[in-house]
Amino acid sequence: MLQARKKEIASTIDEGALVAEIHQRIQANLKVPSEKEMRPYTNLISGSEVSYTMVPIPGGEFVMGSPASEPGHQEDESPQHKVKIEPFWMGQCEVTWNAFELFMYPAEERKMAEFLGYKPETNSPSDAVTRPTSPYVEMSFGMGKDGYPAISMTQHAANKFCQWLSAKTGEFYRLPTEAEWEYACRAGTTTAYSFGDDVAQLGDFAWFAKNSNWKYQKVGTRQPNPWGLHDMHGNVTEWCLDQYAADFYGSLPAVADNPWLKATRPYPHVARGGSWDDNPEMLRSAARRGSNANWKVQDPQLPKSIWYLTDAQFLGFRVVRPLKLAEPEVLRAYWNSGVEKEELGPLPE
């Protein structure tokens, strides 16, 4: 136990130095000075042929949660409250296997980079980011990979992907807070869904239990919300940064400023948006879900993997990029908020 604790402390020191290096690279690469200069953009991940598109989300204020009169309303969506949000970019679509497998399989990533003529130093410092262990099952479960959303990763794995992508690009990426996610999903609307209250229209905007053929579908194939984001309703449920607490809204001030309930234990963490396996009420803009240990109950490993949730085949994520760059210690908190295992406690004297 003592030796394990010493290794963890050494790893923590290394992580601090790595975050500082990534932060320095991002700081040197800042190109957009204010919200009015924010534009959509598409990045090609260096050393690959994989790209992703980011959409600007303006800062503003909105009412989070749902009224008791909304069909499907749950108590954890109350009380409704005002929230202020700073501007950020959000992934136009959910992260696909094309991008996530570059992170999952470092050896394959290096082979691709070499084939495309990229030099090894292209990956520094991204090679230093902790990467997943190899999964023991085929993680798409036969539902498709090229253009399909990556699934069944832990929040820790999603956070580390964000750190890896930040190191690769020199741009700051992380998971959205729960408040940012709902703000972006609503896109200025106050209805149950971003397109209104008529459930009959849901199939035009979302893959869910009624039309998905019992599997996820390629990203971006349904109509987007008013801010140009696809699959905010359905396809796969999406990770947020927050610890889930049913009564969190009641603890907030009248106007909450960029709220984030920081994780302190392995479960539950927040996931939003509903999935291909859900009924319409779970796809509402205000609907909330908390993770639990059953999401990896079939994992035969002891201890169970900190990277994969084999029983959460409905779960994925998308990334955000805040306009404002936080200090290194804040970036470190974002990228290490997925508390997947219990702390070992203080080092004995």
Secondary structure as GFF3:
##gff-version 3
##sequence-region A 1 349
A	DSSP	alpha_helix	2	28	.	.	.	ID=ss1
A	DSSP	three_ten_helix	35	37	.	.	.	ID=ss2
A	DSSP	beta_strand	41	44	.	.	.	ID=ss3
A	DSSP	beta_strand	51	57	.	.	.	ID=ss4
A	DSSP	beta_strand	60	64	.	.	.	ID=ss5
A	DSSP	three_ten_helix	75	77	.	.	.	ID=ss6
A	DSSP	beta_strand	81	85	.	.	.	ID=ss7
A	DSSP	beta_strand	88	91	.	.	.	ID=ss8
A	DSSP	alpha_helix	97	104	.	.	.	ID=ss9
A	DSSP	alpha_helix	106	115	.	.	.	ID=ss10
A	DSSP	three_ten_helix	120	123	.	.	.	ID=ss11
A	DSSP	three_ten_helix	126	128	.	.	.	ID=ss12
A	DSSP	alpha_helix	155	169	.	.	.	ID=ss13
A	DSSP	alpha_helix	178	186	.	.	.	ID=ss14
A	DSSP	three_ten_helix	199	201	.	.	.	ID=ss15
A	DSSP	alpha_helix	202	205	.	.	.	ID=ss16
A	DSSP	beta_strand	237	243	.	.	.	ID=ss17
A	DSSP	three_ten_helix	248	251	.	.	.	ID=ss18
A	DSSP	beta_strand	255	257	.	.	.	ID=ss19
A	DSSP	beta_strand	269	272	.	.	.	ID=ss20
A	DSSP	three_ten_helix	280	283	.	.	.	ID=ss21
A	DSSP	beta_strand	288	290	.	.	.	ID=ss22
A	DSSP	three_ten_helix	293	296	.	.	.	ID=ss23
A	DSSP	beta_strand	315	316	.	.	.	ID=ss24
A	DSSP	beta_strand	320	322	.	.	.	ID=ss25
A	DSSP	alpha_helix	328	335	.	.	.	ID=ss26
###
